[in-house]
Amino acid sequence: CISNLGMYGIEEFSAVINPPQAAILALGKIEDAPVIEQGEIKIVPRMKVTLSCDHRIIDGKEGAEFLNYFKALVENPLELIL
């Protein structure tokens, strides 16, 4: 399940899992932020994402792997169609 409060200007939050959900992804707003890339400061869009998991169903390791996969897709959306 996905909960998006970014459209209301919320930067970051933790979503609550409601049965029978096993996990919920919380999306914050996208905003420009300074980032150091190859020794240079650049302004890039950033979004904070949190994942709440029911550990009776999903191990934390699986949750972390999902977040890494999600991050890769958001940073390289063409991977969705290739």
N, CA and C atoms as a LAMMPS dump frame, in Angstrom:
ITEM: TIMESTEP
0
ITEM: NUMBER OF ATOMS
246
ITEM: BOX BOUNDS ff ff ff
-5.0000000000000000e+02 5.0000000000000000e+02
-5.0000000000000000e+02 5.0000000000000000e+02
-5.0000000000000000e+02 5.0000000000000000e+02
ITEM: ATOMS id mol type element x y z
1 1 1 N 0.843 -1.163 0
2 1 2 C 0 0 0
3 1 3 C 0.9 1.242 0
4 2 1 N 0.415 2.346 -0.53
5 2 2 C 1.176 3.596 -0.588
6 2 3 C 0.361 4.699 0.066
7 3 1 N 1.043 5.515 0.868
8 3 2 C 0.434 6.694 1.462
9 3 3 C 1.256 7.897 1.026
10 4 1 N 0.632 8.844 0.313
11 4 2 C 1.333 10.001 -0.216
12 4 3 C 0.788 11.264 0.43
13 5 1 N 1.583 11.859 1.327
14 5 2 C 1.202 13.143 1.915
15 5 3 C 2.053 14.271 1.358
16 6 1 N 2.956 13.93 0.427
17 6 2 C 3.805 14.937 -0.195
18 6 3 C 3.001 16.015 -0.895
19 7 1 N 1.864 15.638 -1.464
20 7 2 C 1.028 16.616 -2.177
21 7 3 C 0.436 17.654 -1.233
22 8 1 N 0.514 17.397 0.081
23 8 2 C 0.05 18.353 1.082
24 8 3 C 1.208 19.099 1.735
25 9 1 N 2.422 18.945 1.172
26 9 2 C 3.585 19.659 1.693
27 9 3 C 4.292 18.963 2.844
28 10 1 N 3.906 17.739 3.163
29 10 2 C 4.533 16.993 4.256
30 10 3 C 5.868 16.439 3.766
31 11 1 N 6.95 16.741 4.48
32 11 2 C 8.277 16.292 4.074
33 11 3 C 8.522 14.816 4.367
34 12 1 N 8.086 14.365 5.545
35 12 2 C 8.387 12.995 5.979
36 12 3 C 7.383 12.569 7.044
37 13 1 N 6.993 11.291 6.999
38 13 2 C 6.089 10.761 8.02
39 13 3 C 6.194 9.247 8.037
40 14 1 N 5.671 8.648 9.065
41 14 2 C 5.621 7.186 9.175
42 14 3 C 4.161 6.766 9.067
43 15 1 N 3.86 5.944 8.063
44 15 2 C 2.489 5.476 7.863
45 15 3 C 2.213 4.279 8.767
46 16 1 N 0.961 4.139 9.171
47 16 2 C 0.543 3.052 10.051
48 16 3 C -0.028 1.911 9.214
49 17 1 N 0.404 0.705 9.521
50 17 2 C -0.078 -0.484 8.824
51 17 3 C -1.456 -0.856 9.371
52 18 1 N -2.396 -1.086 8.464
53 18 2 C -3.731 -1.533 8.855
54 18 3 C -3.938 -2.95 8.339
55 19 1 N -4.359 -3.871 9.214
56 19 2 C -4.606 -5.236 8.747
57 19 3 C -5.611 -5.24 7.606
58 20 1 N -5.442 -6.03 6.594
59 20 2 C -4.49 -7.132 6.432
60 20 3 C -3.189 -6.74 5.711
61 21 1 N -2.813 -5.454 5.71
62 21 2 C -1.584 -5.017 5.039
63 21 3 C -0.359 -5.64 5.694
64 22 1 N 0.669 -5.898 4.882
65 22 2 C 1.946 -6.38 5.397
66 22 3 C 2.952 -5.24 5.474
67 23 1 N 2.749 -4.199 4.639
68 23 2 C 3.659 -3.059 4.613
69 23 3 C 2.947 -1.866 3.994
70 24 1 N 3.49 -0.675 4.26
71 24 2 C 2.974 0.543 3.64
72 24 3 C 4.146 1.482 3.384
73 25 1 N 4.165 2.054 2.196
74 25 2 C 5.216 2.971 1.76
75 25 3 C 4.704 4.394 1.938
76 26 1 N 5.446 5.227 2.667
77 26 2 C 5.066 6.615 2.909
78 26 3 C 5.93 7.532 2.055
79 27 1 N 5.285 8.372 1.223
80 27 2 C 5.994 9.273 0.328
81 27 3 C 5.819 10.716 0.786
82 28 1 N 6.945 11.427 0.938
83 28 2 C 6.921 12.837 1.289
84 28 3 C 7.02 13.696 0.042
85 29 1 N 7.042 15.023 0.233
86 29 2 C 7.081 15.926 -0.915
87 29 3 C 8.463 15.934 -1.562
88 30 1 N 8.478 16.258 -2.834
89 30 2 C 9.726 16.399 -3.576
90 30 3 C 10.162 17.847 -3.453
91 31 1 N 11.418 18.055 -3.044
92 31 2 C 11.943 19.414 -2.938
93 31 3 C 13.412 19.427 -3.315
94 32 1 N 13.874 20.569 -3.808
95 32 2 C 15.271 20.701 -4.184
96 32 3 C 16.146 20.752 -2.94
97 33 1 N 17.305 20.056 -3.02
98 33 2 C 18.23 20.001 -1.892
99 33 3 C 19.664 19.957 -2.413
100 34 1 N 20.611 20.526 -1.662
101 34 2 C 22.01 20.458 -2.079
102 34 3 C 22.571 19.054 -1.849
103 35 1 N 23.318 18.553 -2.835
104 35 2 C 23.923 17.228 -2.768
105 35 3 C 25.342 17.341 -3.294
106 36 1 N 26.269 16.612 -2.681
107 36 2 C 27.645 16.59 -3.177
108 36 3 C 27.791 15.4 -4.113
109 37 1 N 28.139 15.672 -5.383
110 37 2 C 28.368 14.64 -6.384
111 37 3 C 29.731 14.882 -7.017
112 38 1 N 30.614 13.918 -6.897
113 38 2 C 31.966 14.003 -7.457
114 38 3 C 32.67 15.277 -7.013
115 39 1 N 32.541 15.614 -5.741
116 39 2 C 33.229 16.755 -5.158
117 39 3 C 32.597 18.105 -5.441
118 40 1 N 31.455 18.138 -6.122
119 40 2 C 30.771 19.388 -6.43
120 40 3 C 29.393 19.417 -5.778
121 41 1 N 28.989 20.618 -5.377
122 41 2 C 27.656 20.784 -4.807
123 41 3 C 26.682 21.039 -5.947
124 42 1 N 25.612 20.229 -5.982
125 42 2 C 24.565 20.373 -6.988
126 42 3 C 23.223 20.424 -6.281
127 43 1 N 22.277 21.094 -6.895
128 43 2 C 20.91 21.126 -6.377
129 43 3 C 20.104 20.1 -7.167
130 44 1 N 19.524 19.136 -6.458
131 44 2 C 18.767 18.063 -7.108
132 44 3 C 17.442 17.851 -6.367
133 45 1 N 16.433 17.331 -7.059
134 45 2 C 15.173 17.027 -6.37
135 45 3 C 15.353 15.821 -5.446
136 46 1 N 14.815 15.92 -4.237
137 46 2 C 14.909 14.832 -3.25
138 46 3 C 13.521 14.561 -2.682
139 47 1 N 13.298 13.302 -2.289
140 47 2 C 12.036 12.908 -1.672
141 47 3 C 12.355 11.926 -0.557
142 48 1 N 11.772 12.138 0.597
143 48 2 C 11.949 11.204 1.704
144 48 3 C 10.868 10.139 1.631
145 49 1 N 11.306 8.882 1.773
146 49 2 C 10.415 7.729 1.694
147 49 3 C 10.674 6.842 2.908
148 50 1 N 9.598 6.389 3.549
149 50 2 C 9.745 5.435 4.644
150 50 3 C 8.867 4.222 4.362
151 51 1 N 9.293 3.082 4.872
152 51 2 C 8.541 1.84 4.708
153 51 3 C 8.257 1.271 6.09
154 52 1 N 6.986 1.09 6.388
155 52 2 C 6.58 0.433 7.632
156 52 3 C 6.227 -1.004 7.29
157 53 1 N 6.815 -1.97 8.028
158 53 2 C 6.597 -3.398 7.754
159 53 3 C 6.084 -4.108 8.991
160 54 1 N 5.202 -5.051 8.783
161 54 2 C 4.785 -5.954 9.847
162 54 3 C 5.831 -7.067 9.898
163 55 1 N 6.653 -7.075 10.928
164 55 2 C 7.764 -8.027 11.006
165 55 3 C 7.307 -9.465 11.24
166 56 1 N 6.039 -9.67 11.459
167 56 2 C 5.532 -11.04 11.522
168 56 3 C 5.418 -11.616 10.113
169 57 1 N 5.398 -10.724 9.107
170 57 2 C 5.206 -11.138 7.717
171 57 3 C 6.438 -10.849 6.857
172 58 1 N 7.036 -9.668 7.054
173 58 2 C 8.17 -9.227 6.231
174 58 3 C 9.375 -8.967 7.125
175 59 1 N 10.491 -9.587 6.791
176 59 2 C 11.741 -9.374 7.507
177 59 3 C 12.293 -7.994 7.143
178 60 1 N 12.988 -7.358 8.067
179 60 2 C 13.582 -6.052 7.816
180 60 3 C 14.524 -6.044 6.623
181 61 1 N 15.236 -7.15 6.423
182 61 2 C 16.152 -7.264 5.282
183 61 3 C 15.38 -7.16 3.971
184 62 1 N 14.231 -7.817 3.882
185 62 2 C 13.405 -7.74 2.676
186 62 3 C 12.873 -6.328 2.462
187 63 1 N 12.526 -5.661 3.54
188 63 2 C 12.073 -4.272 3.45
189 63 3 C 13.171 -3.364 2.923
190 64 1 N 14.396 -3.543 3.406
191 64 2 C 15.531 -2.752 2.943
192 64 3 C 15.826 -3.029 1.474
193 65 1 N 15.74 -4.292 1.065
194 65 2 C 15.964 -4.633 -0.342
195 65 3 C 14.891 -3.977 -1.232
196 66 1 N 13.648 -3.953 -0.768
197 66 2 C 12.586 -3.299 -1.53
198 66 3 C 12.873 -1.805 -1.672
199 67 1 N 13.294 -1.157 -0.567
200 67 2 C 13.59 0.276 -0.635
201 67 3 C 14.738 0.564 -1.596
202 68 1 N 15.761 -0.281 -1.615
203 68 2 C 16.862 -0.105 -2.568
204 68 3 C 16.356 -0.242 -4
205 69 1 N 15.495 -1.216 -4.26
206 69 2 C 14.918 -1.419 -5.591
207 69 3 C 14.052 -0.222 -5.981
208 70 1 N 13.221 0.264 -5.057
209 70 2 C 12.366 1.418 -5.3
210 70 3 C 13.212 2.644 -5.635
211 71 1 N 14.266 2.862 -4.871
212 71 2 C 15.176 3.994 -5.103
213 71 3 C 15.783 3.916 -6.495
214 72 1 N 16.237 2.739 -6.886
215 72 2 C 16.838 2.561 -8.208
216 72 3 C 15.827 2.88 -9.31
217 73 1 N 14.574 2.464 -9.146
218 73 2 C 13.557 2.743 -10.158
219 73 3 C 13.197 4.228 -10.222
220 74 1 N 13.125 4.882 -9.072
221 74 2 C 12.798 6.307 -9.056
222 74 3 C 13.929 7.114 -9.704
223 75 1 N 15.169 6.71 -9.457
224 75 2 C 16.313 7.418 -10.023
225 75 3 C 16.533 7.095 -11.493
226 76 1 N 16.028 5.949 -11.969
227 76 2 C 16.181 5.521 -13.361
228 76 3 C 14.857 4.973 -13.869
229 77 1 N 13.852 5.84 -14.099
230 77 2 C 12.518 5.354 -14.458
231 77 3 C 12.453 4.577 -15.773
232 78 1 N 13.41 4.755 -16.672
233 78 2 C 13.395 3.997 -17.918
234 78 3 C 13.551 2.504 -17.667
235 79 1 N 14.082 2.116 -16.511
236 79 2 C 14.213 0.706 -16.166
237 79 3 C 12.843 0.02 -16.093
238 80 1 N 11.797 0.792 -15.879
239 80 2 C 10.448 0.228 -15.803
240 80 3 C 9.968 -0.294 -17.156
241 81 1 N 10.471 0.281 -18.237
242 81 2 C 9.997 -0.138 -19.561
243 81 3 C 11.035 -0.935 -20.344
244 82 1 N 12.234 -1.042 -19.826
245 82 2 C 13.284 -1.785 -20.537
246 82 3 C 13.314 -3.234 -20.143
